[in-house]
């Protein structure tokens, strides 16, 4: 799956209070995530997208993995 990003995207993921995941993003980040989730929906079961601070998220972000289960 090709991951597409809108210019100027910013996304940060934090885990707060041990069980709350907060995804913060600007408009370009939200549109990028929406496109990627739509594309993931068309992939095979078990396909996933792995986000971390080394390939897409802001520094200090928690890792986020989104997987298609069915």
Backbone as JSON, one array per atom type, in Angstrom:
{
  "sequence": "XXXXXXXXXXXXXXXXXXXXXXXXXXXXXXXXXXXXXXXXXXXXXXXXXXXXXXXXXXXXXXXXXXXXXX",
  "N": [[0.84, -1.17, 0.0], [0.6, 2.14, -0.88], [1.62, 4.91, 0.92], [0.27, 8.03, 1.26], [0.86, 11.49, 1.7], [-0.37, 14.68, 2.63], [0.91, 17.9, 1.82], [2.68, 19.6, 4.36], [1.69, 18.25, 6.58], [0.95, 17.49, 10.01], [1.13, 15.4, 12.74], [0.49, 14.07, 15.9], [0.75, 11.62, 18.44], [-0.36, 10.64, 21.56], [-0.35, 8.81, 24.61], [-2.43, 9.03, 27.26], [-3.17, 9.16, 30.77], [-2.82, 6.42, 31.06], [-4.65, 4.91, 29.52], [-5.86, 6.32, 27.48], [-5.85, 7.27, 24.17], [-4.66, 9.9, 22.34], [-4.97, 11.56, 19.38], [-3.58, 14.11, 17.66], [-3.84, 16.49, 15.13], [-3.13, 18.6, 12.31], [-5.05, 20.17, 9.64], [-4.04, 19.11, 7.19], [-2.83, 16.81, 8.16], [-5.04, 15.38, 9.2], [-6.53, 14.96, 6.84], [-4.7, 13.41, 5.44], [-4.57, 11.11, 7.11], [-7.25, 10.26, 6.86], [-7.38, 9.54, 4.14], [-5.49, 7.47, 4.11], [-6.68, 5.61, 5.86], [-8.98, 4.99, 4.41], [-7.77, 3.79, 2.17], [-6.54, 1.61, 3.46], [-8.79, 0.16, 4.18], [-9.42, -1.1, 1.82], [-7.52, -3.03, 1.55], [-6.08, -6.35, 2.2], [-7.12, -8.58, 4.87], [-5.35, -8.3, 7.91], [-3.51, -6.5, 6.94], [-1.71, -3.51, 7.65], [-0.96, -0.24, 9.03], [1.84, 1.39, 10.21], [2.71, 3.82, 12.38], [5.16, 6.08, 13.57], [7.51, 8.17, 15.38], [9.7, 8.27, 13.75], [9.0, 7.96, 11.11], [6.69, 9.39, 10.47], [5.22, 10.68, 12.52], [5.13, 13.39, 14.93], [8.0, 14.38, 16.87], [8.51, 12.67, 19.92], [6.1, 11.4, 19.96], [3.83, 8.68, 20.68], [3.93, 5.31, 19.45], [1.77, 4.16, 16.83], [-0.34, 1.72, 15.59], [-2.42, 0.66, 13.08], [-4.64, -1.78, 12.17], [-6.19, -3.88, 9.76], [-8.88, -5.99, 10.37], [-10.86, -7.53, 9.28]],
  "CA": [[0.0, 0.0, 0.0], [1.36, 3.39, -0.94], [1.2, 5.89, 1.92], [0.29, 9.37, 0.68], [0.78, 12.57, 2.69], [-0.62, 16.04, 2.17], [1.99, 18.81, 2.19], [2.55, 20.33, 5.61], [0.97, 17.49, 7.61], [1.48, 17.36, 11.36], [0.35, 14.44, 13.53], [1.12, 13.66, 17.15], [-0.03, 10.62, 19.17], [0.03, 10.52, 22.96], [-1.16, 7.98, 25.5], [-2.63, 9.79, 28.5], [-3.9, 8.45, 31.83], [-2.57, 4.99, 30.86], [-5.57, 4.19, 28.63], [-6.47, 7.2, 26.5], [-5.0, 7.61, 23.04], [-5.04, 11.2, 21.77], [-4.35, 11.85, 18.09], [-3.7, 15.53, 17.36], [-3.35, 16.7, 13.77], [-3.64, 19.75, 11.59], [-5.95, 19.79, 8.54], [-3.33, 18.23, 6.25], [-2.65, 15.54, 8.84], [-6.33, 14.68, 9.25], [-6.86, 14.51, 5.49], [-3.78, 12.3, 5.13], [-5.04, 9.93, 7.84], [-8.51, 9.82, 6.27], [-7.06, 8.86, 2.88], [-4.8, 6.22, 4.43], [-7.66, 4.67, 6.42], [-9.8, 4.54, 3.28], [-6.95, 2.86, 1.39], [-6.37, 0.4, 4.27], [-10.04, -0.59, 4.12], [-9.42, -1.87, 0.57], [-6.45, -4.02, 1.61], [-6.4, -7.66, 2.76], [-7.11, -8.78, 6.32], [-4.0, -8.35, 8.45], [-2.74, -5.34, 6.49], [-1.64, -2.51, 8.71], [-0.12, 0.95, 8.87], [2.61, 1.61, 11.43], [3.15, 5.21, 12.5], [6.01, 6.41, 14.7], [8.16, 9.47, 15.23], [10.79, 8.16, 12.79], [8.55, 7.95, 9.72], [5.52, 10.2, 10.14], [4.66, 11.42, 13.64], [5.97, 14.4, 15.57], [8.94, 13.89, 17.88], [7.92, 12.41, 21.22], [4.82, 10.7, 19.82], [3.73, 7.24, 20.9], [3.7, 4.55, 18.22], [0.37, 3.84, 16.54], [-0.5, 0.71, 14.54], [-3.82, 0.44, 12.72], [-4.66, -3.05, 11.44], [-7.48, -4.33, 9.25], [-9.14, -7.3, 10.96], [-11.88, -8.32, 8.59]],
  "C": [[0.89, 1.24, 0.0], [0.78, 4.38, 0.06], [1.36, 7.28, 1.31], [0.09, 10.4, 1.78], [0.47, 13.88, 2.01], [0.55, 16.92, 2.64], [1.68, 19.52, 3.51], [1.85, 19.57, 6.73], [1.71, 17.48, 8.93], [0.54, 16.44, 12.14], [1.16, 14.08, 14.77], [0.18, 12.68, 17.85], [0.53, 10.53, 20.58], [-0.91, 9.56, 23.68], [-1.22, 8.73, 26.82], [-3.44, 8.96, 29.49], [-3.88, 6.94, 31.64], [-3.51, 4.3, 29.88], [-6.29, 5.08, 27.63], [-5.46, 7.52, 25.41], [-5.53, 8.9, 22.43], [-4.25, 11.39, 20.49], [-4.64, 13.31, 17.79], [-3.1, 15.78, 15.99], [-3.91, 18.01, 13.21], [-4.5, 19.26, 10.42], [-5.27, 18.82, 7.59], [-3.09, 16.85, 6.86], [-3.93, 14.73, 8.89], [-6.73, 14.16, 7.88], [-5.96, 13.36, 5.06], [-4.23, 11.02, 5.82], [-6.32, 9.39, 7.23], [-8.26, 9.04, 4.97], [-6.4, 7.51, 3.15], [-5.75, 5.19, 5.01], [-8.58, 4.13, 5.33], [-9.03, 3.51, 2.45], [-6.74, 1.55, 2.15], [-7.62, -0.46, 4.23], [-10.12, -1.47, 2.87], [-8.35, -2.96, 0.54], [-6.94, -5.33, 2.22], [-6.38, -7.64, 4.28], [-5.68, -8.93, 6.8], [-3.1, -7.22, 7.98], [-2.75, -4.3, 7.59], [-0.8, -1.31, 8.27], [0.53, 1.2, 10.23], [3.12, 3.05, 11.4], [4.07, 5.34, 13.71], [6.75, 7.71, 14.41], [9.3, 9.43, 14.2], [10.32, 8.18, 11.34], [7.34, 8.83, 9.44], [5.0, 11.07, 11.27], [5.65, 12.43, 14.2], [6.87, 13.76, 16.63], [8.24, 13.75, 19.22], [6.58, 11.69, 21.17], [4.94, 9.24, 20.22], [3.52, 6.56, 19.55], [2.21, 4.25, 18.08], [0.36, 2.83, 15.39], [-2.0, 0.53, 14.32], [-3.85, -0.76, 11.8], [-6.09, -3.36, 10.98], [-7.72, -5.76, 9.75], [-10.19, -8.11, 10.2], [-12.31, -7.73, 7.3]]
}
